[in-house]
Amino acid sequence: MIFKKGLDKITPYEPGKPIEEVKRALGLKEVYKLASNEIPFTPDYIRKAVSKEVKNINRYPEGSSFYLRKNLALKLKVKESQLVFGNGSDELITLILRATIEDNDEVIIGYPTFLVYEIQAAVCGAKIIKVPLYNLRYDLRSMAKRVTGKTKIIFIANPDNPTGTYVNQEEVRSFLKSIPKSVLVVFDEAYFEFAPSDFPKTFDFLKKRGNIVITRTFSKVYGLAGLRIGYAVTTEKIAGVLNKIREPFNINRFAQVAALAAVKNDKFMKATRTYVLREKGYLYRELKRLNVTFGKSATNFVLIDFKKDTGRLNNYLLKKGIIVRPLTGWGLKNYFRVTAGFHKENVKFIKCLASYLDGGLK
Amino acid sequence: MIFKKGLDKITPYEPGKPIEEVKRALGLKEVYKLASNEIPFTPDYIRKAVSKEVKNINRYPEGSSFYLRKNLALKLKVKESQLVFGNGSDELITLILRATIEDNDEVIIGYPTFLVYEIQAAVCGAKIIKVPLYNLRYDLRSMAKRVTGKTKIIFIANPDNPTGTYVNQEEVRSFLKSIPKSVLVVFDEAYFEFAPSDFPKTFDFLKKRGNIVITRTFSKVYGLAGLRIGYAVTTEKIAGVLNKIREPFNINRFAQVAALAAVKNDKFMKATRTYVLREKGYLYRELKRLNVTFGKSATNFVLIDFKKDTGRLNNYLLKKGIIVRPLTGWGLKNYFRVTAGFHKENVKFIKCLASYLDGGLK
């Protein structure tokens, strides 16, 4: 056997079904995808920036993401040398683990949470300590209690995926006080743009404490999921190591120009946020009307507790051309996740859910 | 210290200077890049396929690269489950190492060769056995002699970069006979499309022996370096593990559609190869005329032995707007590498090289 020990125990990540795949499998012409927390728009000015770059596809991208780095650093008020770009923020999670984990190191994660922490920590051979969420929220106190001399990293998805919950400034402040400075704390803030105002100011904590990595993405509010680009903000030292071990051309040309256009023009991002928050409000109201249990979310998706196995409902929706996200991969077989999409998509989802419930198909 | 042992000893990969960077630094309007073995063209039908995809940038790519996988498997006459796609073939090299290397495992590589093997093997904590090339060719016999009970992987860049040399069918056949089947042999064939007809039939060796990975790229003859996509062909078992541990959306949308368009239409690839081989012939003739020492190459670049430090020449060429690749990163300070570009680029390179030599600047 040429493989490392332990790889056979890993369950691979199962993505939300792509539109193309559902069209193929069910012979449908129109399919709405509310499964992967994408935003429904592609803004014109980003399309234009991307289209202009098509002539350069035969040339390697700039390895340092020069212009993007400069502009993002200015916007975030950090040094350029504090930034690391990844082929999606999941590559950054992988890089952090690859740079740090040695035999017997422990990694503390929540459960249920974003699955990539566990998969990639397992690939690196870490011992994974899973701390259950409490009322579907990160239980920071219980996580802090699990720290030992062998703890290398704690991952905090904030807001969390798939629950949509978040931990606030005060909770994080008191949590960090209880964590030895030798432990790296990673805040995965893929959805932070959708969160309320008491969301933690992690850049301040980074300044004071060091040994923190904040990961973010252009896949969500900026609408660039198809291009694959995320970024990490951390100390210059940590960023230096991550930049040294990443592949030299990990960010493709299109991702660089699209993210640059996005950074330079925040108007669209703000408009998206407003649209999404309004649509989430629509979903809340309608779900309440249908007497369906759901959680308030700090993201662009809603977690629904169906109180029974969602398998049949999920198939019903697929046949109607609506893809939601069953959460069996997280061990939550009674739950599913629905993204706030275009208004007409959300309306159709509610209509189909209602007809499923009406049909005595509960 | 939160980092793994050994990372401080790693020298990061230094890419060829991008055109944008040289323009910025030297205030030049026209810059020719002959540094990164890119092809000079972007074919129209690929541009069109990419442009059509711009509307979907807000959607995650298909995690399996469904259509591309299907079409490439057909073309290569392998099973779909034998393929792994990477964010450039350097990601595949990293994945292979991540899937296999445990403490004390040994990895055998040539020297000088593609730098990513050494960097990523070091990140994974492997013991690296460097076997010098002999007359700038891979010395397979000496590599075979270094196999021990701890050898996990042997990397063979074929053709090699930066030397441009290759090992042939007979050499590889007798090499593989001497290597225990427990050792994974990786053939990195990034440039194989440019190689002569006695190039090894590695697919046949894979069928007979198993435990072989062949990596290839769309960055070279297909001209998609800016998009980042490469592929590996191996056993179903090895492909299964690599697919399990890769990030779920490692191949962006544009890379998938561009590679699909490239696979479906080989005409352009063949035209490129013809163009490049003709231009390489031009470089050979002119270098000979200038009495400059160079090696015959099985790739789209030429390795030049300048017989003295290339630092001054390199600066001279940069000021003239020509980027070649100094090889100090490989410890070859008297050598440089020049890509066969557009004819007018190659002509200008030869003209500038001649004027440097004429000016008594030798």
Interface residues (C-beta under 8 A of the other chain):
Chain A: I2 F3 K4 K5 L7 I10 P12 Y13 P15 G16 P18 I19 E20 E21 K33 S36 E38 I39 P40 F41 T42 I46 R47 V50 S51 E53 V54 K55 N56 I57 N58 R59 Y60 P61 E62 G63 F66 N87 G88 D90 E91 T94 R98 A99 T100 I101 E102 D103 V116 I119 Q120 V123 C124 G125 K152 S182 L184 N211 S219 G223 L224 A225 G226 L227 R228 I238 V241 N243 K244 I245 E247 P248 F249 N250 N252 R253 F254 A255 A258
Chain B: I2 F3 K4 K5 L7 I10 P12 Y13 P15 G16 P18 I19 E20 E21 K33 S36 E38 I39 P40 F41 T42 I46 R47 V50 S51 E53 V54 K55 N56 I57 N58 R59 Y60 P61 E62 G63 F66 N87 G88 D90 E91 T94 R98 A99 T100 I101 E102 D103 V116 I119 Q120 V123 C124 G125 K152 S182 L184 N211 S219 G223 L224 A225 G226 L227 R228 I238 V241 N243 K244 I245 E247 P248 F249 N250 N252 R253 F254 A255 A258
